Amino acid sequence: MSDFFGTLTRRADANARRAVEVYARELPEWSTIAASDREQPAPLDFAVLLRRRSVELASHDQPFTDDDLAVIASVGHARGRAGVSLDSARRVLGLHTTLMMQEMHEAAGDAELDELLRMLTWLGQQGTSAQDSYIRGFLDGQRHFLPDTEQVQQLAAALLGGDPAAELALQLNMPAASHYTVTVVRIADPDFRPAPATRAEILRILIDTDRVPMSWNDRQEFVVLLPAVDQDQRRALRLVAAFAESVGRPCAVGATTASVSALPGALSLARNISQAAPVERVPRRVTTIADVFVELGATRLPEVDHWLHQVAHGLSQGPDLVATLDAYYRHDMNRKAAADHLYVHPRTLDYRLRRTRELTGIDPATTHGVRTLSATVTRILSNG
């Protein structure tokens, strides 16, 4: 064994102690729960074992054996069973890799470049299989204490953080996708405070209805992730309508599609869209940026927002003008279709359009009218 590998072996105990101290400092949850499990090697013992075994195998260009991976998986299983969160489990793996790199740098001298490169190559090849074994064991351990609803929300959280979480998706029997449509349902009632048991039961029913990643961690925001290969909005509408019916509160729905790596930004955009989307007792539409890009832009300019508020005040002076304009524009200004939707005579519709022109000075049937009044109506409806 070269001096490089010998140095790593001699320093294994000290490096392991430093690693455990880092884990305890950075991840208090991991430290507390892992230390309480008497059936598995203590964190320090496992850290020493992993380092010594890694050096031994790397020095002979040998991979982890099935027995090695089984030991790693068993430790992961114990951590999962003990209640360590998936986020902590992933972070401890990241810290382990960072610390191993630091330890190799400290052990390397000018004469050990070949050995250092060999160790780096080995770590790149074997680190993935070791981490996969740990996570598989961890997820299997979680099944013994974490409810299915919590595991589904955990998957949603991982995806929304940009992590593909393929192992967890597989564990939950949910096909992984490269792109998802993030749908945010905003509950338009600031006083809504469902009991935790109620939220868990609603989630359980929805997951049984359509087994896709979803989350309801914020009491006023429900999030669903649908694989983007399914562009049928009816699937999303069925879920959000069932959710709205379950909570018994008016809701607004916003959605956008992105790759897994871009999902953190997609969540923010979908949330903004839901703020501009119309509030409905039972959602009849999934609003996208194409529907409200004017309104989203207007909210960034106080002067424009103030002007739209003035137009909205004018509409409030007439009978059912907001509902009339909403139907009129959603039916592409087809008078008969809009009147049928409203259950009124076309002449009644004409009267309301004339009244709109009188109160606002804007003709609803002109290009200017479409741009201004449709934005105003959407603004009004988004506020419930």
Secondary structure, DSSP 8 states (H G I E B T S, - for coil): --HHHHHHHHTHHHHHHHHHHHHHHH-HHHHHHHHT-TTS--HHHHHHHHHHHHHHHHHTT----HHHHHHHHHHHHHHHHHT--HHHHHHHHHHHHHHHHHHHHHH--TT-HHHHHHHHHHHHHHHHHHHHHHHHHHHHHHTTTS-HHHHHHHHHHHHHTT---HHHHHHTT----SEEEEEEEEES-TT----HHHHHHHHHHHHHHS-S-EEEEETTEEEEEEETT---HHHHHHHHHHHHHHHTS-EEEEEEEEEGGGHHHHHHHHHHHHHHS--BSS----B-HHHHHHHHHHHT-HHHHHHHHHHHHHHTTSTTHHHHHHHHHHTTT-HHHHHHHHTS-HHHHHHHHHHHHHHHS--TTSHHHHHHHHHHHHHHHHT-
